[in-house]
Amino acid sequence: MRVRAFAKINLSLRVLGRRPDGYHELRTMFQSIALHDTLTIRRVRGPFTLTCDDSTCPGGRDNLVWRAAEKVWRAAGRRGPPRGVAIHLSKRIPMQAGLGGGSSDAAAAIRALAKTWGLRDEQRQHALAASLGADVPYFLEGGTVLGVERGDVLFPLTDRSPAWVVLVIPPFGVSTKQAFGWFDRAGDSPRLKRSSVPNDFERVVGERHPEIRRSIRALRSAGASLATLSGSGAAVFGLFSRRPEADAAAAELWAPGRRTIVTRTIDRRTCRRLAAK
């Protein structure tokens, strides 16, 4: 079995404050894009194994796919450690980029292993996804979705019009924990309160990585209808209505050590249809 794990961008992201449970209250609009990782699942004899074609990808229980396998195995009423399945992960979504690659991989693993091990309860699958991370439930939904609370309470929206997406991937990553720390230290800064940018992380991350600000300005100058940070970064994206303009912007922003990727948005129906192929 092969399943696709699609990346996402955040069309908007507001951090509304810290919650009593220590998490942050968010209001964000997710959007699926065609860039994806691929999980190949095989039945085997012996214990569960996970391999990846990217040597920098964490292995073992540090990988959300492994933890997803453990949770589905137990939820399906099976004892001991997971066994009988091997997963190979082909990585195409850059890590520490705000594109949700790890969360999407975990959701794809839940979807595939639930079929393999007989966990048919979709509500239980969503509960397992939420226990792995705030973004993971979104990837069981796909398309254009409003996320509130931790970002894990979801309200599917009418899918927005298709667009071409230019991703700009700098030669560094930004961890979510790091970005929230920067945001919290900025506190009640008047600059944050007056912010008109679509993503509240854009200013605090951009202050520490000026390349991000330059990439956003360049995408806007190239004609992007929306250009901002995705998630907490470090990837920046721009939306374009036509492929030639997207290709031209990607070529203009490419530089040694900096990647550009041209992809497209996908709607909920397409995301779900292609996720199982």
N, C-alpha and C positions, 0 to 999 in steps of 0.2 A: 504494500500500500504506500502511495506517495501522497502527501498533503502539503499544501502551500501555506506559508505563514506570512501574511501581507503586512507591510509597514504602514505606519500612520503618520500624518502630520496634525498639528494643532492649529486650526484656523484662528482660534483665539484661546487665551489662557489667562484667567484672573486668579490671583492668590488673595483670598478674602480674609485671611487671618489664621491663627493657630487654634486648633480644636482642643477640648479638654483631654482627649486621648493622645495628644502629642502630634497627631497628624495635622495637615493644613487643609483648610476649607478651600475648595477649588470650584471654579466654574469654567468649563472648557468645552470647545467644540472639536470633536475628533473627525478626521476624514481619512478613509482608506486610500492607499495608493498602490499601484501595480507592482512596485518593487517588492520582492519576497524572498524569504528563505524557503528551503524545501526539506521536509523530513521524510526519509525513507524508512518504513517500518517493516521488519521481517520477523517471522516466527522462527525461533531457534530453540535448541535444547540448552538448558542451563540458565544462569542468572541473567538478569537484565543488563544490557550494555549500551553505552552511548558513545559515539565517535563523532568527530567534526572535522571538516576539511580546513578549518582555520585554527592554527596552532595557538592563537591568542584567546580563543574561546574557552571559558572556564569549564572544567570537567567535574565529574562526580556530583556530589550534592550541592556544589557551588553553582551548578547549572539549573535553571528553573525547569528545564525539560525533565531532568532526573527527579526533582522534587514533585513535579506533576505526576510522574509515573508512580511514585510511592503513594501519593494521595489517591489516585484513581484505583490502584491495586487494593488499598485498604477499604475504600468506599465500596468496592465491588464484593467485599466480604471475603477477601483472600488473606491468608496468613503468611507470616514471614516476609522476607524481602521480595520485591518484584522479580519475576523470572519468565522465561519463554518468549521474550521479545528483544530484538536489537534495533536501535534507532541510529541512523546516520544523518547528521545535520549538515546540509550544504548552506553555508552562510553567504548571503549577498547584502544583507542589511548591515550597514556600519554600526559598530558598537559605540556606546557612550555618545550617541548623536541625537537623542531625543526622538527617535523614529520607532521606538517600541519593539525592537527586534527580539529581545529576550522574552518580553511579555507575550508577543505574538507566537513565538516558538512554543511557549508553555501552553497557550490556548489551543494551538494545533495538536499538541501532544494529548491534551485532555480529550479533544474531539475524537482523535484516532484511537486512543487506548480505551476510551469508553465503549467504542464499538467492539474492539478486540476482546475486552474483558467483561462485557455485558452490563455496563452501567448505563441504563437507558433513561434514568431520571435527569431531565435537563436542568431542573432547579438545583439538583445536587451538583451537577457539573458547574453551574454558575457559582455556587457556594465555594466549591474547590478553587475555582479561578480567583475569586475575591480573596481567599486565604493566601494566595501566592503573591498578590500585589495589586495595587489599586487600578493599574491599567489593564490587567489580564482579562477581566470580564468584557471589556470593550471588544476584544478581538474575537469573542464568540458571537458578536453582533455584526460589526462591520458597517460600512457606509458612512453617512453623516449622522452623528449622534452627539447630543448634549450630555456632558457628564458633570454631576454636582457632588456635593459632600467631598469625599476623597477623590472624586473623579470616577468612582465605581458605581454610583447610582445613575442609571442611564435612561435617557429619553430619546428614542430614535426619531429623527427628523426627516422631513422630505429631502431626498438626496439632492444635493446642489448640482448645478449644471456641470457637465464634464469640463475638465481643464487639463492642460499640460503643466507639468511640475518640473521645475529645475531645482535640484538639490545641490547645495554647495557644502562639501564635507572638508573642514579644515584638518590640518595634520595633528590635531590634538582632540581629546575628548573632554567632556564635562560630566561628572557624576551628578545624579539627582540630589544626593545628600549634600554635595558641595554647593550646588546652586541654591538650595533652600537655605543653607547656612549664610550665603552672601545676602540673600533676600532678607532674612531675619535680622542680620546685623545692620542692614540699611534702615530697619525700624520704620519710624513714622516720617521718613524723609519727605519733604514737600515735593521733591522731584518725582517720587513714586506716586504720590497722590494725584499729581497733575498729569501723569503719564497718559498719552493718547495712543501709544503703540499697542498693537493687538495682543502682545504677550508680555506679561509683567516681568519675566526674566530677561527680556531683551536688554534693558538698561544695566542691570547688575552684572550680567554675564559679559555684555559688551564693554563695560568699563575695564574688565580684567583681560579681555581679548579683543582689542580694537579691530582685528581682522574681521570679526563678526559684524561690526558696525559698517565696515567698508563694503562687505559683501551684500548686506541689506540695501545700502545706498545704491550699489551698482545694479542690483536687480530692479530696483524701482526706476532707475534711469533707463534701463533696458526695456521698460514698458510693462513690468509685472503689475497685475491688478491688485495683488497683495504680496508683500514680502516681509518675512519676519523669521524669528527663531522657531524651531519646532520643539515642543516640550521645554526642557531646560537646556537644550543644546547638546552638542555644539553645531548640529546641522542647521543651515539656513535654507529656506525655500522661497521660490517665487512662482506665482500662478500666471499662466499665459493662455490666451484663447486659441492660439494657432501654433502648430509644431515648428514652422520655420523660425518664428520669433524665439521660441524656447531653445531651439538648437543654437541660434546666434548668441543668445545670452549665455548659454553654457560654454560655448567656445570662448567668449570674451572673458569669462570669469575663471577659466581653467588656468592653473599656474603650477609649477613644480611643487609637489608636496600637498597640493590642494586638488581634490577630486570634484568633478561635476557629473551629475547623473540626470538624464532626462527621462521622466516617466509620466504617468498620468493618474488622475483620480479614478477610482472605480466605485460604482454604487453598491448598495447592500446586496441586491440580488446577484450581481456579477461576482461579488466577493465570496458569497456563500457557494455559488455554483462552482467557481474555480478552486475554492479551498480544498475540495475533496479530490482533485485530479493530480 
